[in-house]
């Protein structure tokens, strides 16, 4: 069965600290996509990144980086030099090739609080 | 930049009443979705819709729920007889195609409160 687990419910850091948000997934599909979304206090869901199951190359975008390891079924997200504006709930999500309509399966989310 | 819009932003209703949540997906998108998020919990898939019919629905999406694309722009979620446990944020999303790799663009959500 497909499942996404974000074991960290809440993380609190001080500005400029680095922080890593963990995501572990389960799927029987060999072809799938992983996503990260950000949900700021205003409530909307903001797309951050998409990664397919055949591409294990790490990705960096500014202060954000993602580490995808198929061997451990993990897709972790690191924010370098965190800022107060990074405070939000972050969701990891999975989309499998074998589902009919591309539904996203979300993890429970990690609430990140960055204090000044 | 094109975006998904949802109305109303907040809906308060009495238990047993019908509600219709409205969404306008991005204009060239063909796949539409509804998700819900109970306060403090994860985002859950409700239904996907393509070519004027439901592609997939979750266990949550029972007979009380229905979706419709009444015209070329709107996509609606109807709850026939609301229950207290329907209180949640409802997100509409759309994507260019049904390809599982496609990014889904989410609307800002409608907060439904059932009293």
Interface residues (C-beta under 8 A of the other chain):
Chain A: X32 X33 X35 X37 X42 X43 X44 X45 X46 X47 X50 X52 X91 X93 X95 X96 X97 X99 X100 X101 X102 X103 X104 X105 X106 X107 X108 X109
Chain B: X31 X33 X35 X41 X42 X43 X44 X45 X48 X50 X55 X56 X58 X89 X91 X95 X98 X99 X100 X101 X102 X103 X104 X105 X106 X107 X108 X109 X111
